[in-house]
Amino acid sequence: MTNVEILIQKFDTLIKLNALILIEGKNQKEQIVLLSKVGFAPKEIANLIGTTPNTVRVALTNIRKTNKKGSRKTQQKQSETS
């Protein structure tokens, strides 16, 4: 293993440790949202929180659908008041 590969591995470990600190005390949905926002892929999120990549993908899809519905309702209310 080269010095560069060793450094990359150590940085990866530090990133994962920081991610675990970020999600500490949060529920699974909040953990998934936060880790996704900072750039983790579903497989990486699943490994960090102890679930399957499919569970993470389904949760992200549901969150996006909920957010879309919420933004549509906001737009409708704004149109009605205009």
Z-matrix of the N, CA and C atoms (Angstrom, degrees):
N
C 1 1.450
C 2 1.539 1 108.48
N 3 1.316 2 116.36 1 131.53
C 4 1.461 3 120.32 2 -178.76
C 5 1.529 4 110.52 3 -80.96
N 6 1.315 5 115.45 4 166.73
C 7 1.468 6 120.34 5 178.15
C 8 1.517 7 111.39 6 -60.31
N 9 1.331 8 116.97 7 -38.07
C 10 1.466 9 121.03 8 179.94
C 11 1.528 10 110.02 9 -65.04
N 12 1.320 11 117.03 10 -42.88
C 13 1.465 12 120.77 11 178.91
C 14 1.529 13 111.21 12 -64.16
N 15 1.305 14 116.26 13 -38.52
C 16 1.472 15 120.59 14 177.70
C 17 1.526 16 110.03 15 -64.33
N 18 1.325 17 116.76 16 -44.38
C 19 1.472 18 120.49 17 177.95
C 20 1.525 19 111.34 18 -61.69
N 21 1.307 20 117.21 19 -43.96
C 22 1.464 21 121.12 20 179.25
C 23 1.520 22 110.52 21 -60.49
N 24 1.321 23 116.35 22 -42.72
C 25 1.463 24 120.66 23 179.05
C 26 1.533 25 110.97 24 -63.42
N 27 1.320 26 116.87 25 -41.14
C 28 1.464 27 120.47 26 179.92
C 29 1.533 28 111.06 27 -68.48
N 30 1.318 29 117.47 28 -39.84
C 31 1.468 30 120.57 29 176.69
C 32 1.530 31 110.39 30 -63.51
N 33 1.319 32 116.01 31 -40.19
C 34 1.466 33 119.99 32 178.29
C 35 1.524 34 110.27 33 -60.86
N 36 1.310 35 116.99 34 -41.99
C 37 1.467 36 121.46 35 177.91
C 38 1.524 37 110.86 36 -63.21
N 39 1.325 38 117.27 37 -43.80
C 40 1.472 39 121.08 38 178.64
C 41 1.526 40 111.31 39 -62.25
N 42 1.307 41 116.41 40 -41.36
C 43 1.470 42 120.70 41 179.26
C 44 1.526 43 109.79 42 -61.95
N 45 1.321 44 116.71 43 -44.33
C 46 1.467 45 120.40 44 -180.00
C 47 1.525 46 111.32 45 -64.74
N 48 1.321 47 117.05 46 -39.74
C 49 1.468 48 120.09 47 177.79
C 50 1.531 49 111.08 48 -63.79
N 51 1.320 50 116.96 49 -42.57
C 52 1.472 51 120.49 50 176.60
C 53 1.518 52 111.27 51 -62.49
N 54 1.318 53 116.59 52 -39.04
C 55 1.465 54 120.57 53 178.82
C 56 1.523 55 110.36 54 -63.11
N 57 1.320 56 116.87 55 -41.88
C 58 1.473 57 120.47 56 179.03
C 59 1.520 58 111.31 57 -63.57
N 60 1.317 59 116.75 58 -36.89
C 61 1.467 60 120.57 59 176.74
C 62 1.530 61 109.80 60 -65.86
N 63 1.334 62 116.35 61 -41.02
C 64 1.466 63 122.08 62 -179.74
C 65 1.530 64 112.19 63 -59.24
N 66 1.335 65 116.88 64 -38.63
C 67 1.471 66 120.10 65 -173.42
C 68 1.527 67 113.69 66 -95.97
N 69 1.295 68 116.92 67 -1.48
C 70 1.467 69 120.45 68 -177.68
C 71 1.531 70 111.05 69 -57.12
N 72 1.331 71 115.81 70 130.44
C 73 1.462 72 121.26 71 177.11
C 74 1.519 73 114.70 72 81.27
N 75 1.311 74 117.98 73 2.37
C 76 1.469 75 121.81 74 179.97
C 77 1.525 76 109.36 75 -96.93
N 78 1.342 77 116.33 76 156.19
C 79 1.456 78 118.55 77 174.94
C 80 1.535 79 109.06 78 -77.75
N 81 1.328 80 116.10 79 170.57
C 82 1.461 81 120.40 80 -173.44
C 83 1.532 82 112.92 81 -59.07
N 84 1.314 83 117.06 82 -42.00
C 85 1.465 84 120.71 83 -179.84
C 86 1.536 85 110.52 84 -61.87
N 87 1.318 86 116.84 85 -45.25
C 88 1.463 87 121.08 86 178.91
C 89 1.530 88 110.95 87 -63.97
N 90 1.330 89 116.40 88 -38.98
C 91 1.459 90 120.65 89 178.43
C 92 1.525 91 110.50 90 -61.48
N 93 1.324 92 115.72 91 -45.55
C 94 1.462 93 120.86 92 -178.79
C 95 1.523 94 110.25 93 -62.86
N 96 1.323 95 117.25 94 -45.21
C 97 1.468 96 121.02 95 -179.91
C 98 1.525 97 110.65 96 -61.19
N 99 1.317 98 117.39 97 -49.14
C 100 1.466 99 121.08 98 -178.14
C 101 1.528 100 111.81 99 -61.75
N 102 1.319 101 116.49 100 -46.25
C 103 1.464 102 119.48 101 -178.33
C 104 1.528 103 111.37 102 -67.15
N 105 1.312 104 116.11 103 -35.50
C 106 1.466 105 119.61 104 176.74
C 107 1.525 106 110.73 105 -65.84
N 108 1.327 107 116.35 106 -42.42
C 109 1.470 108 120.67 107 -179.77
C 110 1.529 109 112.78 108 -62.20
N 111 1.331 110 117.07 109 -31.51
C 112 1.459 111 119.02 110 179.83
C 113 1.530 112 112.57 111 -90.22
N 114 1.326 113 116.48 112 5.81
C 115 1.462 114 120.09 113 169.53
C 116 1.516 115 118.04 114 103.45
N 117 1.313 116 118.09 115 8.09
C 118 1.456 117 119.12 116 177.40
C 119 1.522 118 110.60 117 -77.12
N 120 1.323 119 116.38 118 141.90
C 121 1.464 120 123.23 119 176.42
C 122 1.533 121 108.83 120 -79.78
N 123 1.339 122 117.31 121 158.44
C 124 1.472 123 119.43 122 179.78
C 125 1.529 124 114.20 123 -52.35
N 126 1.320 125 117.52 124 -39.32
C 127 1.472 126 119.86 125 179.83
C 128 1.531 127 110.69 126 -64.96
N 129 1.326 128 117.07 127 -40.99
C 130 1.466 129 120.90 128 178.47
C 131 1.526 130 111.21 129 -66.66
N 132 1.335 131 116.22 130 -41.03
C 133 1.468 132 120.94 131 178.35
C 134 1.523 133 109.70 132 -61.82
N 135 1.327 134 115.59 133 -45.44
C 136 1.464 135 120.44 134 -179.49
C 137 1.524 136 110.82 135 -59.16
N 138 1.323 137 117.01 136 -43.04
C 139 1.477 138 120.15 137 178.94
C 140 1.516 139 111.54 138 -64.30
N 141 1.318 140 117.52 139 -37.33
C 142 1.469 141 120.96 140 -178.16
C 143 1.526 142 112.42 141 -71.27
N 144 1.343 143 117.06 142 -38.88
C 145 1.468 144 118.96 143 -174.52
C 146 1.525 145 113.62 144 -101.62
N 147 1.329 146 116.86 145 -1.67
C 148 1.462 147 119.82 146 174.93
C 149 1.509 148 114.42 147 78.30
N 150 1.317 149 117.13 148 44.32
C 151 1.461 150 121.39 149 176.64
C 152 1.525 151 107.86 150 -137.79
N 153 1.322 152 116.80 151 -170.68
C 154 1.469 153 119.90 152 -179.25
C 155 1.528 154 110.50 153 -96.45
N 156 1.337 155 117.03 154 153.25
C 157 1.466 156 119.89 155 176.01
C 158 1.525 157 112.24 156 -58.03
N 159 1.333 158 116.76 157 -34.35
C 160 1.461 159 119.91 158 179.84
C 161 1.530 160 110.90 159 -65.52
N 162 1.308 161 117.48 160 -40.30
C 163 1.467 162 121.06 161 177.20
C 164 1.523 163 110.12 162 -59.99
N 165 1.320 164 116.20 163 -41.61
C 166 1.468 165 120.72 164 179.31
C 167 1.528 166 110.26 165 -65.27
N 168 1.334 167 117.20 166 -45.75
C 169 1.477 168 120.22 167 179.80
C 170 1.524 169 111.70 168 -61.00
N 171 1.324 170 116.87 169 -42.74
C 172 1.470 171 120.95 170 179.15
C 173 1.527 172 109.89 171 -63.85
N 174 1.313 173 117.29 172 -43.49
C 175 1.470 174 120.82 173 179.34
C 176 1.525 175 110.25 174 -61.87
N 177 1.331 176 117.66 175 -44.06
C 178 1.469 177 120.54 176 179.73
C 179 1.525 178 111.34 177 -64.11
N 180 1.328 179 116.68 178 -39.74
C 181 1.468 180 120.55 179 177.46
C 182 1.522 181 110.32 180 -62.46
N 183 1.326 182 117.11 181 -45.73
C 184 1.468 183 120.86 182 179.34
C 185 1.521 184 111.66 183 -63.59
N 186 1.306 185 117.05 184 -39.29
C 187 1.468 186 121.33 185 178.82
C 188 1.524 187 109.83 186 -63.69
N 189 1.332 188 116.72 187 -44.53
C 190 1.473 189 120.62 188 179.28
C 191 1.524 190 111.21 189 -62.82
N 192 1.331 191 116.92 190 -41.67
C 193 1.477 192 120.51 191 178.66
C 194 1.526 193 110.16 192 -62.66
N 195 1.328 194 116.34 193 -44.06
C 196 1.457 195 120.83 194 179.38
C 197 1.523 196 110.54 195 -61.88
N 198 1.330 197 116.77 196 -42.71
C 199 1.464 198 120.84 197 179.25
C 200 1.520 199 111.87 198 -64.71
N 201 1.342 200 117.13 199 -37.85
C 202 1.469 201 120.65 200 177.66
C 203 1.524 202 110.81 201 -64.19
N 204 1.327 203 116.28 202 -45.00
C 205 1.464 204 120.51 203 179.28
C 206 1.518 205 110.15 204 -61.30
N 207 1.326 206 116.40 205 -43.01
C 208 1.462 207 120.78 206 179.74
C 209 1.513 208 111.83 207 -62.82
N 210 1.328 209 117.53 208 -39.46
C 211 1.463 210 119.74 209 -179.13
C 212 1.524 211 110.77 210 -72.54
N 213 1.330 212 117.85 211 -32.38
C 214 1.475 213 120.68 212 176.45
C 215 1.528 214 110.35 213 -65.84
N 216 1.331 215 116.70 214 -42.55
C 217 1.463 216 120.43 215 179.37
C 218 1.521 217 110.46 216 -62.86
N 219 1.328 218 116.80 217 -40.22
C 220 1.468 219 121.15 218 178.70
C 221 1.522 220 110.11 219 -63.51
N 222 1.326 221 116.62 220 -43.20
C 223 1.464 222 120.19 221 179.40
C 224 1.525 223 111.31 222 -64.38
N 225 1.341 224 117.24 223 -38.87
C 226 1.458 225 121.55 224 178.56
C 227 1.525 226 110.09 225 -64.12
N 228 1.326 227 117.46 226 -44.16
C 229 1.468 228 120.65 227 -179.92
C 230 1.523 229 110.18 228 -63.67
N 231 1.322 230 117.46 229 -38.89
C 232 1.458 231 120.32 230 179.33
C 233 1.522 232 111.00 231 -66.82
N 234 1.336 233 117.91 232 -37.21
C 235 1.462 234 120.62 233 178.32
C 236 1.523 235 111.52 234 -67.36
N 237 1.328 236 115.47 235 -38.36
C 238 1.458 237 120.03 236 -178.62
C 239 1.532 238 111.31 237 -67.63
N 240 1.312 239 117.41 238 -33.99
C 241 1.461 240 120.13 239 -177.85
C 242 1.527 241 112.65 240 -84.16
N 243 1.323 242 116.99 241 -12.06
C 244 1.480 243 120.33 242 -179.29
C 245 1.501 244 111.82 243 -82.49
